[in-house]
Amino acid sequence: MAKNNNQNNNGKMSLEEAGRKGGKTTAQNHDKEFYQEIGQKGGEATSDNHDKEFYQEIGEKGGEATSESHDKDFYQEIGKKGGESTSDSHDKEFYQEIGEKGGEATSNNHDKEFYQEIGEKGGESRSSQNNNNNNN
């Protein structure tokens, strides 16, 4: 006779079935705010228990999994949405501050040759744009 996967050898409900039933009951009894609150609490507890490397590692894993299932259009769309959302909620000073931080981080991570190389590329790009505009 086939064994019921929802019960263990003693005829009791399995842990899996108990979890499923509990989840359904919880979903029926609580609203969006409840889940936001417990998510916030869980996030705070996680951040108390883990360091920067933990988040870098799970971010890398998540990025790899996402990149395997999405194409360039997906990233362009979420980038556009994120940019629009950010611009709606921040002012000029915010962008000045993050630009300054990015510039400092870049200067700490690169040498003179890096800046010469990107300067040359920028000059070449500008030159080709000017040539295209003059030909029109």
SENUMAR-899867 format. One line per field, with one value per residue: residue in one letter; residue number from 1; z, y, x of N, C-alpha, C in turn. Coordinates in steps of 0.2 Angstrom, whole numbers, plus 2048, in hexadecimal, padded with zeros to 3 digits. Each point is the difference from the previous one (the first is absolute). Last residue first. Example, Ala and Ser with C-alpha at 12.3 -4.5 7.8 and 13.67 -1.06 7.14 Angstrom:
BEGIN
r c(s, a)
k c(2, 1)
n_z c(823, 800)
n_y c(7F5, 7E4)
n_x c(840, 802)
ca_z c(801, 800)
ca_y c(806, 806)
ca_x c(804, 7FC)
c_z c(803, 800)
c_y c(805, 806)
c_x c(7FC, 804)
This chain:
BEGIN
r c(n, n, n, n, n, n, n, q, s, s, r, s, e, g, g, k, e, g, i, e, q, y, f, e, k, d, h, n, n, s, t, a, e, g, g, k, e, g, i, e, q, y, f, e, k, d, h, s, d, s, t, s, e, g, g, k, k, g, i, e, q, y, f, d, k, d, h, s, e, s, t, a, e, g, g, k, e, g, i, e, q, y, f, e, k, d, h, n, d, s, t, a, e, g, g, k, q, g, i, e, q, y, f, e, k, d, h, n, q, a, t, t, k, g, g, k, r, g, a, e, e, l, s, m, k, g, n, n, n, q, n, n, n, k, a, m)
k c(136, 135, 134, 133, 132, 131, 130, 129, 128, 127, 126, 125, 124, 123, 122, 121, 120, 119, 118, 117, 116, 115, 114, 113, 112, 111, 110, 109, 108, 107, 106, 105, 104, 103, 102, 101, 100, 99, 98, 97, 96, 95, 94, 93, 92, 91, 90, 89, 88, 87, 86, 85, 84, 83, 82, 81, 80, 79, 78, 77, 76, 75, 74, 73, 72, 71, 70, 69, 68, 67, 66, 65, 64, 63, 62, 61, 60, 59, 58, 57, 56, 55, 54, 53, 52, 51, 50, 49, 48, 47, 46, 45, 44, 43, 42, 41, 40, 39, 38, 37, 36, 35, 34, 33, 32, 31, 30, 29, 28, 27, 26, 25, 24, 23, 22, 21, 20, 19, 18, 17, 16, 15, 14, 13, 12, 11, 10, 9, 8, 7, 6, 5, 4, 3, 2, 1)
n_z c(733, 807, 814, 814, 804, 80A, 817, 80D, 803, 810, 816, 807, 805, 815, 813, 804, 80A, 818, 80D, 804, 810, 817, 809, 807, 815, 814, 812, 813, 80D, 7F5, 7FE, 812, 802, 7F2, 807, 810, 7F9, 7F6, 80E, 809, 7F2, 7FC, 811, 800, 7F2, 806, 804, 7FC, 7E9, 7F3, 802, 7F4, 7E9, 7FB, 801, 7ED, 7EE, 801, 7FB, 7E9, 7F4, 803, 7F4, 7EA, 7FB, 808, 811, 80E, 808, 80E, 817, 80F, 808, 811, 817, 80C, 808, 814, 814, 809, 80B, 816, 812, 807, 810, 817, 814, 812, 802, 7EE, 7FF, 80C, 7F6, 7EF, 807, 807, 7EE, 7F7, 80B, 7FC, 7EC, 7FE, 809, 7F4, 7EF, 80B, 80D, 805, 7EF, 7FD, 810, 7FD, 7F1, 807, 80D, 7F5, 7F7, 80F, 807, 7F1, 800, 811, 804, 80C, 80A, 803, 803, 7F1, 7F3, 7EE, 7EB, 7EC, 7FD, 7F6, 7F4, 7FE)
n_y c(94B, 7FB, 808, 7F4, 7EE, 804, 803, 7ED, 7F5, 809, 7FB, 7EB, 7FE, 809, 7F3, 7EF, 806, 802, 7ED, 7F8, 80B, 7FC, 7ED, 801, 808, 7F1, 7F3, 7FC, 814, 80F, 7FB, 806, 816, 807, 7FB, 80D, 814, 7FF, 7FF, 814, 80E, 7FB, 806, 816, 807, 7F3, 7EB, 7F0, 7FC, 7F5, 7E8, 7F2, 7FD, 7F1, 7E9, 7F6, 7FB, 7ED, 7EC, 7FA, 7F8, 7EA, 7F0, 7FC, 7F1, 7E7, 7E9, 7EC, 7FD, 812, 7FF, 7F4, 80A, 810, 7F9, 7FA, 812, 809, 7F5, 804, 814, 803, 7F7, 80C, 812, 7F8, 7F5, 7FE, 813, 803, 7F3, 807, 811, 7F9, 7F6, 80E, 809, 7F3, 7FE, 811, 800, 7F1, 807, 80F, 7F9, 7F0, 7EA, 7EA, 7EF, 7F7, 7F0, 7EA, 7F3, 7F7, 7EC, 7EC, 7F7, 7F5, 7EA, 7EF, 7F9, 7F1, 7EB, 7F2, 7E9, 7E7, 7F2, 801, 817, 812, 80B, 7F2, 7E7, 7E6, 7E7, 7E5)
n_x c(884, 817, 809, 7FC, 80E, 816, 802, 800, 814, 80F, 7FC, 808, 817, 807, 7FD, 810, 815, 800, 802, 815, 80D, 7FC, 809, 816, 807, 7F6, 7EC, 7F0, 7FA, 7F3, 7E9, 7F2, 7F9, 7EE, 7EA, 7F6, 7F6, 7EB, 7ED, 7F8, 7F3, 7E9, 7F0, 7F8, 7EE, 7EA, 7ED, 7EE, 7F9, 811, 803, 7F2, 805, 812, 7FB, 7F6, 80D, 80D, 7F5, 7FD, 813, 806, 7F4, 807, 812, 7FC, 7FB, 804, 816, 807, 7FA, 80D, 814, 7FE, 7FE, 814, 80D, 7F9, 805, 816, 804, 7F8, 80D, 813, 7FE, 7F6, 7EE, 7EE, 7F1, 7F2, 7ED, 7ED, 7F3, 7F0, 7EB, 7EF, 7F3, 7EF, 7EB, 7F0, 7F4, 7EE, 7EC, 7F3, 7F1, 7ED, 7F3, 7F4, 802, 816, 807, 7FA, 80C, 814, 800, 7FE, 814, 80F, 7FB, 805, 817, 807, 7F0, 7EB, 7F7, 800, 814, 814, 7FF, 7F4, 7FB, 804, 7F6, 802, 7F9, 7FE)
ca_z c(7FF, 7FA, 7FB, 800, 7FE, 7F8, 7FC, 801, 7FB, 7F9, 7FF, 800, 7FA, 7FB, 800, 7FD, 7F9, 7FC, 7FF, 7FC, 7F9, 7FE, 7FF, 7F9, 7FB, 7FF, 7F9, 7FD, 805, 800, 7FA, 800, 805, 7FE, 7FB, 803, 803, 7FB, 7FE, 805, 801, 7FB, 800, 805, 7FD, 7FD, 802, 808, 803, 7FF, 804, 807, 801, 7FF, 806, 806, 7FE, 801, 808, 803, 7FE, 804, 807, 800, 800, 7FB, 7FD, 7FE, 7FC, 7FA, 7FC, 7FF, 7FB, 7FA, 7FD, 7FE, 7FA, 7FA, 7FE, 7FD, 7F9, 7FB, 7FF, 7FC, 7F9, 7FE, 7FA, 800, 806, 800, 7FC, 804, 805, 7FD, 7FD, 806, 803, 7FB, 802, 807, 800, 7FD, 804, 805, 7FD, 7FA, 801, 806, 800, 7FA, 802, 805, 7FD, 7FC, 804, 803, 7FA, 7FE, 806, 800, 7FA, 801, 7FF, 7FA, 802, 7FE, 806, 802, 802, 807, 805, 801, 7FF, 806, 800, 800)
ca_y c(800, 7FC, 804, 806, 7FE, 7FF, 806, 804, 7FC, 802, 807, 800, 7FD, 804, 805, 7FD, 7FF, 807, 802, 7FC, 801, 806, 7FF, 7FD, 805, 804, 800, 7F9, 7FB, 803, 7FE, 7F8, 7FE, 803, 7FB, 7FA, 802, 801, 7FA, 7FD, 803, 7FE, 7F9, 7FF, 801, 806, 803, 801, 802, 807, 804, 800, 804, 806, 802, 801, 806, 806, 801, 802, 807, 804, 800, 804, 807, 803, 806, 800, 7FA, 801, 804, 7FC, 7FB, 803, 802, 7FA, 7FD, 805, 7FF, 7F9, 800, 803, 7FC, 7FB, 802, 805, 7FF, 7FA, 800, 805, 7FD, 7FA, 803, 804, 7FB, 7FD, 806, 800, 7FA, 801, 805, 7FD, 7FB, 803, 802, 805, 806, 804, 801, 804, 806, 803, 802, 805, 806, 802, 802, 806, 804, 801, 803, 807, 801, 804, 807, 803, 800, 7F9, 7FC, 7FE, 805, 804, 807, 804, 806, 806)
ca_x c(7F8, 7FE, 802, 7FB, 7F9, 800, 800, 7FA, 7FC, 802, 7FE, 7F8, 7FE, 802, 7FB, 7FA, 801, 801, 7F9, 7FD, 802, 7FD, 7F9, 800, 800, 806, 804, 801, 803, 807, 803, 801, 805, 806, 802, 802, 807, 805, 802, 804, 807, 804, 801, 806, 807, 801, 806, 800, 7FA, 800, 806, 7FE, 7FA, 802, 804, 7FB, 7FC, 804, 801, 7FA, 7FF, 804, 7FE, 7F9, 802, 804, 7FE, 7F9, 7FF, 803, 7FB, 7FA, 801, 802, 7F9, 7FC, 803, 7FE, 7F9, 7FF, 804, 7FC, 7FA, 802, 800, 805, 805, 804, 804, 805, 805, 803, 804, 806, 805, 803, 805, 805, 805, 803, 806, 805, 803, 804, 807, 800, 805, 7FF, 7F8, 7FE, 803, 7FC, 7F9, 801, 801, 7F9, 7FB, 802, 7FF, 7F9, 7FE, 802, 807, 802, 800, 7FA, 7FB, 7FE, 806, 800, 7FE, 806, 7FE, 800, 804, 7FC)
c_z c(7FD, 7FE, 7F9, 7FA, 7FF, 7FE, 7F9, 7FC, 800, 7FB, 7F9, 7FE, 7FE, 7F9, 7FA, 800, 7FC, 7F9, 7FD, 7FF, 7FB, 7F9, 7FD, 7FF, 7F9, 7FA, 800, 7FA, 7FC, 805, 800, 7FA, 800, 804, 7FD, 7FB, 803, 803, 7FA, 7FE, 805, 800, 7FA, 801, 805, 7FD, 7FD, 802, 807, 803, 7FF, 804, 807, 801, 7FF, 806, 806, 7FF, 801, 808, 803, 7FE, 804, 807, 801, 801, 7FB, 7FD, 7FE, 7FB, 7F9, 7FB, 7FE, 7FA, 7F9, 7FD, 7FE, 7FA, 7FA, 7FE, 7FD, 7F9, 7FA, 7FE, 7FC, 7F9, 7FE, 7FB, 800, 806, 7FF, 7FC, 804, 806, 7FD, 7FE, 806, 803, 7FB, 801, 807, 7FF, 7FD, 805, 805, 7FE, 7F9, 800, 806, 800, 7FA, 802, 805, 7FD, 7FC, 804, 803, 7FA, 7FE, 805, 800, 7FA, 801, 800, 7F9, 802, 7FE, 805, 802, 801, 807, 806, 802, 7FE, 806, 800)
c_y c(806, 801, 7FD, 804, 805, 7FE, 7FF, 806, 803, 7FC, 802, 807, 7FF, 7FD, 805, 806, 7FD, 7FF, 807, 802, 7FC, 802, 806, 7FF, 7FD, 805, 805, 800, 7FA, 7FC, 802, 7FF, 7F9, 7FE, 803, 7FB, 7F9, 801, 800, 7F9, 7FB, 803, 7FE, 7F9, 7FF, 801, 806, 803, 802, 804, 807, 804, 801, 805, 808, 802, 801, 806, 806, 801, 802, 807, 805, 801, 805, 807, 803, 806, 7FF, 7FA, 801, 804, 7FC, 7FB, 803, 802, 7FA, 7FD, 804, 7FF, 7F9, 801, 803, 7FB, 7FA, 802, 806, 7FF, 7F9, 800, 805, 7FD, 7FA, 803, 803, 7FB, 7FD, 805, 800, 7FA, 801, 806, 7FD, 7FB, 803, 801, 804, 807, 805, 803, 805, 807, 804, 803, 806, 806, 803, 804, 807, 805, 803, 805, 807, 801, 805, 807, 802, 7FF, 7F9, 7FB, 7FE, 806, 804, 808, 804, 806)
c_x c(7FE, 7F9, 7FF, 802, 7FB, 7F9, 801, 800, 7F9, 7FC, 802, 7FE, 7F9, 7FE, 801, 7FA, 7F9, 800, 800, 7F9, 7FC, 803, 7FD, 7F8, 7FF, 800, 806, 804, 802, 804, 808, 804, 802, 806, 807, 803, 802, 807, 805, 802, 804, 808, 805, 801, 805, 807, 801, 807, 801, 7F9, 7FF, 805, 7FE, 7FA, 802, 804, 7FB, 7FC, 805, 800, 7F9, 7FF, 804, 7FE, 7FA, 801, 804, 7FD, 7F9, 7FF, 803, 7FB, 7FA, 801, 801, 7F9, 7FD, 803, 7FE, 7F9, 7FF, 803, 7FB, 7FA, 802, 7FF, 804, 805, 804, 804, 806, 806, 804, 805, 806, 805, 804, 806, 806, 804, 803, 806, 806, 803, 804, 807, 800, 804, 7FF, 7F9, 7FE, 803, 7FC, 7FA, 801, 801, 7FA, 7FC, 802, 7FE, 7F9, 7FF, 802, 807, 802, 7FF, 7F9, 7FB, 7FD, 806, 800, 7FE, 806, 7FE, 7FF, 804)
